[in-house]
Amino acid sequence: MKNFQIVLLFSTAFITNGWQRAKAQESNPHPVFITNEKTINTNQLEFSPAFYEDGIVFVSSNAVKGKEKVFDGKLGRKTMSIFVALRDTSGKLSKPKPFASELVSMLHEGPLTFDKMGENIYFTRNNNDGSKASYTKGKARLKIYTSEIRASKWGEPTELPFNENESDACHPSISADGDKMFFASNRVGGYGGMDLYLCEKGTDGKWGKPVNLGPKINTAKNEVFPFIHADGTLFFSSDGLIGAGGLDLFYSQPNRKGGFQAPKNLGRVFNTDQDDFGLIVDLDRKNGYFSSNRSGGVGEDDIYNFHAPEALIDEDDENCDEFALVNKKGSLLYVQVIDKNTLTEIDQAAVSYTNINEMSVSQLLASVEGKPSDMVTDGVINPTAFEKNGKVEMTNEQGLVQLRLPKAGHIFNIKKAGYKPKQLNINDLDKRHHIIIYLDRADGLVPLIGNVLSKDAIPVQGASVQLTNVTTGEITMVYSDYRGHFSGYLKCNETYKINASNGTKNATMETVSTVNASCDKAKSVTLTFPKLSGMAVEGDSARVGVNAHGNKGTISEGSILKLSRIYYNYNDATIRPDARGDLDNLVTLLKKYPDMEIELGSHTDSRGKSDYNKMLSQRRADNAVHYLILAGIAPQRAKAVGYGETVVLNRCKGGVRCPEVEHQVNRRTEVKITKSGKAKGVKIAEAMQQTGSVRK
């Protein structure tokens, strides 16, 4: 890789000689549908897409009319420019056009990113001293620039402060909050080739010093084209991690220390023996784009779209697979802590561990509460002394901690309030990758297993469940998972009031007593929301999916139908072609009952500015109604309302930190029946079956 000005920016220049491949590469565990975007691809280079309004922006080697571009002799074409392709009324990308003439220079413009509001662009460009000389003499470097849009025009680009004249910085990706910039660079101090770096903004709004993401992410070869998802997952390409060949696509989820877990290969459907790179993913992790020079394309580098009906990656994926590298510090080990009685994951459990072979004689003697004491008593290491000499990690929401340990024997000590501590010795780490530790409840506690449901028996995810001791007033908070399940513990011989809230509604309160009851037998409870419309409606409401079946609810004014399969890309309001099934079913329903009228409401999660979320949701609702009108539904029968973040269904509002799966609950499209007409009293499941929308 001699010519970084070209090689590092454009994928076709990455040469893969003798690159190591995996012996067996697993496919992505979920079905993924990939399509070449032939409308925008040419016989030139098209690559590195970025979400922008109702479409994408990307890089192309096609000429920009009226703009002078330097001929790149090594690449055999003019230098690159930025293009945009918006979606038409059918949801497909239209013919591309130059993005912004004010951003075009003589040299290369390359991979880019936008902030959440689309008001600032960050893009790669060859540094330009006003002449072609620096480029033709090989002195031009890749740098990252930014520009702000004002009055529909992009301002003069300015160079970001962390660029260097002696190295390249390229492929920027900015976090949803706008405070973290990920980019690729070959600056001094890296692990070899191109590495991924993170630069953060300080409280003064200025960019700090870039930090290398470390050996877990970076290798002796090249890690490039990062994309940081709103949930903190980092997607990138590498030709140094084990994969199919060329650049492969990987992802890495964040850990509790602010870093990243071991990368995971996205699998055979995304990765070929050619270069696969520049991937972007929408908020729901179901749709997106990437670029590749795989065989069968239109040109050299092409842009592809993908749709993953079951989400691209699992929420609880901890990246333990054959593609995770083992470094000199040892093997990757996952320790999971489980409640023995309820079989649920235990978060915030303290996992202490130490290598017993590294402990000296003096360390085997410890002072416990000021009194000399042997560290080992009856074969069990004193927990206090143990924690003093060992290291401590806290389990996450899936009850997991990720460790990288040498193969020598280790002692583990696990503690969590309400549970009996447990200690075990593991000697065969070279043969084990995942250890499950079951904890028994502490004496005097009764297991509680519960469910949170809507009136129509639909699980309610992310509800906050409050366990209140009637005698002492002590309150314990737990939360329902995606199945509506929750678990906790009650003290023996006490009475508790138990209720749940989704942020806007309260479930019916239940009383559970352990007085004169066996402390060895678990208690169970079901909490039900009597009205869970999520909107301010009067009368009976039912929230069901349009593709639901077997539901006992009936259609009436105020009934809510949730369109669970409408997908949008990030920052986008156009409905994707692969996500029209619910709307097609709705069209059939409206045609069957021609006197029915609806309100179609679009909702966002609480992240980002409220006025922007309101605007985005209104555009989405408008587009959905427009789809109905094009299908023959009279405009006066469907009203579009964008609610933004005003109707959050769970605790994830007001800056509350939530996992992505809980935010996803709030990103939804719903139909409220405002006039039922002749459909009044018809069972919702029956109506759906009659329209042919039940999909098993």
N, C-alpha and C positions, 0 to 999 in steps of 0.2 A: 504494500500500500504506500506508494511513493507520493502520489499526488492527492493530498487530502482535500484540496479545493474542489476536486471532482469526486474522488472516490468516496469520501465520507458522506457526501450529500446524496449521491444517487446510487440506488441499489444495484444496478447492473454492473457496477464497477467492483462489487464485492466478489472476489474470486475464492473458490473453495477447493483448494488442493489438499487432498489427503485428510479431509476433515472427518473427525470421529463421529460415527453414527451409533445410535442405540441398537442393541441386538434385537430388541422387540419393542416397537413403539405402539402403545395403546391408542385407540381412537378416543375422541372426546366421549364421555359417558352419556351425553345427551344427544338427541338428533339435532343436526344443524343443516340448514339449507343455504347453499351458496350459489350466487348468480353473478355472472359477469355483467357489469354496467356498460353494455355495448353502446349506449347512446352517447356516453362521454369518452369512451376509449377510442384511440386512433392507433395508427402505426408508429406513433411517437411514444414518449414516456409519459404516463399518467400515474401519479402515486401520491402517497401521504395525505389522505383526506382529513378534513376537520369539519365538525358540525358547525353550521352557520345558518341562522334563521330557518327557513323551510327548505333546506337543501344542504349541500356540502361545498366547501372550498378545497381545492387540491392544487398540486404542482404539475406542470406540463412543459414539455419542450416545444410545444407548438408556438408559432410566431404570434406576436401581438402587433396588430396592424398599426402603423404609424409610430412605432417605438423602436429605437435602435438597440440591438442586442449584439454583444460580442460573439463571434463564432468560436466555439470551443473545439479546437483541433483534436484534442484527445478524446472528446466525446463524439465528434463528428457531426455537430449540430449547434444551433444557437443556444445561448444560455437560457436557463429556465425562468418561467413566470408563473404567477398565481392566477388560477381560473376559478369560476363559480358556476355551479349548476343547481338551479332551484327545481322544486317539484311542480308538475302541472296538476290539473284538477283530478287526474286519475291516480295521483300519488307517485308517479314515476319521475325520475330525473329528466329534465329537459336538456336541450343542447347547451353546452357550456359557452361562457363568454369571459373575457378578461375581467378579473375581479375589481381592480381599482387602478386606473391609469396613473394616479399620483404616487403609487407605490412601486412602479416599474423603473428599474435602473438598467444600465447597460449589462450588468453582470447577473449572476445567479440570484433569484429569489427562491427560497426553499420552504421546507416544512414549517408549519405555523400552528398557532393556537389562539383562541379567543377567550376573554374573560366571560363570566356567566352572563353578563348583560350584553355582550357583543359590542361593547363600546371601545375596547382596547384590543389591538392585535399584537401578537409577538411572533416574529418570523425570522427565519434564517436568511442571511444575505452575505455575499462576499463584501468585505470592506472595500469601499470605493473612495479613492483620494481625488476623484475628479477627472481621472484619465484612465486609459486602458493599460498604462505602463505597468502598474503594480500587478495586474492580472497576467499579462503576457510574459512578465519576467518571473512569474511564480511566487510573487510576494503576497498575493491576496490571501487572506484568511477568512474562514467562516465565522461570522459573529451573529449575535442575536440583537434584533432591533425591535422597537415598539412604536406604535402610532395610535393616536386617539381620533375617533371620528367626531366631527363637529359640522353641523349643518349639512349632513350627508356627504361630507368630504373628509378623507383621511389626512391628518396633519403630517408635517415633515417627520420622517422616521428619526428616532434618536437611539443611540447605542446604549445598551444596558451596561452598568458599571463593572460587572464581573467578567466581561470579555478580556482576552489577552491578545497582545500583538504577536506573541510567539507560538500560539496554539489555536486550535479551532474550538468553537462553541456552536452547537447547532441542535435542531430538532426539539424546540421548546414545547413543554406542556404545562399548563398552569392549573392549580387546584381550584375546586369550586369556590372556595372562600377568597381566592385571589392572592393568598399570602405565601404560596409555595410554588417555586418554579423548578421543574425537572428538565434536564437537558443532557446532551452527550458532548463529551470533550476528550481530547487527547493531551490535555495539559500535564505538566510534570507532576509526579507524585501518584499517578494512577497505577493500575495493575497490568497495563499493557493495552495497545490498540486504543479503541474508544471506550471510555467508561461512562457510566451514568452518575450524575451529580444532582444534588438538591441545594437550592438557594432559597432562603426565607426572608421575608420582609420583617423589619423591626417595628416597634411601636411608633417610630417616627416616619414610617412609610418607605424607608430606604432599604434597598436590597443588601443583605449581609454577605458574608464570605461563603462561596460554594463548598459543600461537603460531599466527599466521595461516598457513594452508597455502600461501599465495602465489598469484601470478597464473597459474601453470600450472593450478591447480585452480579458483580463484575468479575471477569476472567482475564486471562492473558491475551485474549483476542478482542472481539468487538461487541459491545452492548450499545444499541442505538434505537432511535425512534420510540422514546417513552411516551406513554399516555397514562395520565393519572385519573382514575375514575372518581366520581363523587363520593363513593364509599371508602376511598383510600387504597383500593387495589391498583397496583402498578402493572401495566401491560408494556411489553417491550420486545425487541428482537435481539437475538444473539447468535453468533457463529462460534461461540466458545463453550456453551452448555450443550449437553448431549441431546441430539435431535435427529431429524430426518436428513439433514444436509443443507448447505447454504445457510441463509438467515432463517431461523425458526422463531415462531411467536411463543412467548412465555408470559405468565402472570405470577405476581407475588403479592400476597395479602399482608397488611400491616400487622406488626406485633405490638405488645403492650409497652415496649420501650421506645416507641417512635420510629423503629426501623422496619425491616421487612423479613418475612419468612423465606424459607428456601423456595426458589422459583419452581413453577410447575409448567411443563410443556402443554400447550393447548391441544395437542393431539393431531392425529393423521388427517382429519378433515380440513384443518387449517394449514398444516405444514407439509411441504413437498421437498424433493431433493433440490429445488431451486430456492430463490429468495422470497420469503414471505415476511411482510413487515408493515409498519405504519397502521396498526389496527386502532380503531376507535369504537367505543361501546356506549350505548345509550344508558339512561339511568336505571332501567329495569334489567339491564344486562341480558337483553334478548335480541337486540338488533344492533347493527353497526356496519362498518366498512373496513376493508384492509386492502393492501396492494400486494401484487405478486407478479413475478415473471414466469410463472408456471406454464407448462405447455398447454396449448388450446386457447390461448388468449387472442385478443384482437391485434395487439402490438407487442412491444417489448415488456414494459411494466404496465399492468392493467389494474384498475380498481374493481373490486368485487364487493357486493353486499352480502350480508348473512342474516339469517333469522333462526334463533334458537327458541322454540316454543316453551321449553322447560328451564329457561335461563342458562346462560353460558357456563357459569361455574356455580358450585354449591355454596350456600351461605356458610356451612359449617366445615368447608374443606380446609384442611390444615396442611395441604401440600406434602403429604408423606407418600412419595411414589418413586419409581425407579429413576426418574430424571433428576431427583434431588442429589446434588453432589455431596460427597463426603470429603471434608477438608482435613487438614492435619490435626485439628482439634478433636476429631473423633466422629462417631456415627450420630446420625439424627435420630432422636428418640422422642416419642410422644407419650406423655403420661396423662391419663384421663381419670378423673375422680368422679365416682358415681355413688348416689345414695342407694344403699343396699335394700332399703325397704320400698322405696318408690321407683327405683331404677331410673331416676332423673339425674341430669348432670349437675354438679355442684360448682358454682362459680365462686371466685374469691376464696378458694381454699389455699392455704399456705403449704407449698410443697418444698420442704427443705431437703437438701441432698449434699453428700460429701463423698469423696473418694477415700475409702478407709485405708488404702495402701499409702496414701500421702500424709497421713496423720502421724505426728511424732509422739514419743512417749509422754512428753509434757502436755500435749494436747489431749491425751487420754485422761488427764486429771483436770477437773473443772471446778469452779466455785459456783455453787448454786445457792442463791439467797444468802451469800456471805459465808457459807459453810463449805469446807473442803468436801469433795465428793468424787468418787470414781465416775468417770464418764460412762463406763459400761457396768450395769448392774443386772445380774441374772440374764446376761445375754442381750439386754436391751440398752441402747445408748440413752443416757439421760437427755430428754428432749431439749431442755434449756441449754445445756452444754453443747448439745449437737448443733442447735441453731446458731450458737455463738461461733462455732468453727466452720459450719457449712454455708451454703448459699441458699437463698430463698426465692422462689417464684410463686406468683399468684395465678390460679387457673382463670381462664376466660369464661364467656357465657356458655361455651360447650363443655366446660369442666376440663379444659385442656391446657397443658403447658408444653412448650417445645424446647427441648434441650439438645445440646450437642456434646456428647461425652466420650471419653476414651473407653476402650473395651474393658478396662479393669473394673473390679467390683465396686459397687456404690451402695450406700445406705440411704434410704429415703424415709422421711418422717412427714406425715400429712396431718394437718390440723385445720379444723373449721368449727366455729362456735355452734353448739347444738349437736356435735358429733363426738364420738370417742376417737382420740388420736390413734394413728396406726403407723407402724414402722415395719419396713421389710428390706431385705438384702438382695440385690440383684447382681449376679456374677456373670451372666451370659449376654451382655449387651450386644455382642456381635451377631447374635441370633435373634434378637428381639427388636422390633421397631415401634411397637405400640403396647403400652402396659396399662391395664385397667385396674384401678384400686377402688374397692368397695368400702365405704365407711358405714359403720353402725351408728344409729342415733344415740345420743347421750341418755343416761338413765333419767326417768321422770318426764320424758317427752313422748308424745303420740304423733305418728305420721299423719299428715293431712294430704289427701289427693283430691283435686277438684277440676271442674270444667267451667268455662265461661262460654255461653251460647247466646245467640240472638233468639228472638221469639220463634223464629222458624228453624231452630236447631242448627244454625250455621255457626261454626267455631268463630270466636272473636279473638283475634290475635293482638298482643300488645296491651291488653287491659291491665290496669294497676289494681291489684287485689289487696285489700286492707284487712289484716287479722287483728282485732281489738279485744284485748283481755278485759272483760266486763268488770272484774274486781280491781285490778291494778291500773287499768287504763293504758297499759303498754301496747304499742302498735308495731306490728311487723308488716312490711310491704313485700309482696312478691308479684310476678308478672306472668301473664299467660303467653304461651308460645304459639307458633303458627297453627297448632292443632287445637288451640283454645285450652290447653292443659296447664295446670300450675300445681305446685306442691310446696309444702312447708311443714312446720311442726307446732304442736300445741302442748302446753304444759298439762300434766295430769291433774285431775280434780279441779279444773277451771272451766269457765264458760266464756265463749268467744262470739262476738258479732263479726260476720264476714260479709263484706260487700265489695263490688268492683265498679270501676269507672273507666270509660274510654276517652275521657277528656271533655266530652260534651254531655254524656248521658250516664246515669247510674243504674246498675243492675238491682234487682230485688235483694234486700238484705236477708241473710240466713243466720240462724243461731246454731252453733255446734257446742255441745257440752261433753266434757270428759269426766264429769263428776260421777263417781261410782262405776266408771267404765274401765275395762281392761286397758292398761297402757301398752299391751303387746299387739293390739289390733288397730289397724289404720282406720281413720275416719274419712268419709267422702262427702263431697258437697257439689251441687251444681248451681251456678249463678246465672240468672237469665235477665237479659235486657228486654223489658216489655215493649219498648219502642226504640228501634235502632235505625231510624231512617237517615240520620246524619244531616237532615235538612229540617228547617222549621216548618213542619207540616202538621195539620190537625188530622185526627182520625187514625184508623188502622194503617200501619205501614208494613211493608215486607221488603227486605233486601235479599234478592236472589239473583243468581247469574241468569242471563238470557238462555244459556244452555243447561240450566238446571233441570232436574226431573225428579218427580216424586215429592214436590213441595206441596204443602197443604194450604198455602196462602191463596187468596182470591184477589182478582183485580178490582180496584175501587179507586176513587179519587185519593191521591196521596200515596198510593203504592209505589215502591221504588224497585226498579229493575237495574241491577248492576251489570254493566257491560265489561266483563272481566278480560276480554281478549282484544281490546283495542290498544294498539301499541303506537307510541310516538318515539322518535329519536330525541336525543338530548336537545333542549332548547328549540324544539321543533313543534309545529302545529299541524302539519299535513299527516293524514292517515296513510300508513303504509299499505301497499297492495296486499301484503300477506296478513293484514289485520282487519279485514272488512267483514268477516263472518258474522259478528254480532250485529253490525249495522244491516247486513242483508237480511238477517232474521227479523230485525225490527221493522224493516220495510214490509216484509211479508205480513207481520202482525198488524201493522197499520192499514194495510190494504184489505186485510180480512175484516177489520172493524173500522169502516170509513168514518165513523163519527167519533172515534177516539182522538184525543189531543194530548200532547206531551210537553214536558219541559226537559231539555237535554242539558245536564249540568256537568261541567268538567272541573276537577279538583287537582291541586298540586300538593306536594308536601310543604313543610314549613320552612325549608331552607331557602336562602336567598331573600331578596327584597320583596316585601308584600305587594307593592304596586306592580312590580314586574310579574310576579306569580299570577296576579289578577289578570293582567293583560294577556299573558301566555295562555291561561285557562280559557279566557274568552275567545281567543283565536281558535283554540282547539274545539270548543263547543260550536263556534260558527262553522268551522269546516265539516264537523259531523252533521250538522243540520243541512248544510249545502249538499252533502252526499245524499241525504234523504230526498231533498228537492229534485236533484238530478235523476233520482230513481222514480219520480212521479208522485211524491207526496206533496200536497198543497202547502205552501209556505206558512199559512196561518195555523196549521195543525202542529207545528213544532217550533218551540221557542228555545233559543240558545242562551245559556247563562254560565258565565265563568266565575266560579266561587274562589279561585285562588287557594289560599291556605286558611280561609275563614272557617272551614268545617273539617277540623282534624278529628279522626276517629279514635285516636289513642293518645298516649302521653307525649308523643313526639311533637311538641310545640314550644314556642317561647325559648328557643335555645337549648332545649333538653337534648342531650346526646343519645342517639338511638342507633341500633344496627340498621343496615340498609333494608333488611327484610321488613322492619317495622315502618320505615319511611314509605316503602312500596305500598303498604295498605292504604295510605292516604292519596296516592296518585291513582285516580280512578275516574271513570266516566259513568254517570248514572242517568237513568230516565225516570222522571216522576210523572205518573199519570195525573194530568190535570182535569181531564174529562174522560170518563170511562165509557160512556154511551152504552151500546148494547153488550159490551164486554163485561159490564159490571156483574160481579158475582161469579164470573167464570174462574175456575181454578187456574192459577198461573201455570202449573205444570201441564194442565190440559191444553191451555192456549199455546204453550210452547210446542207441545207435541203436534198440534194441528198445523203449526207453521213449518213443521219439519226441522225444528231447530234443536231437538234433543240429540246430542252426540254422545254416544257411549264410549 
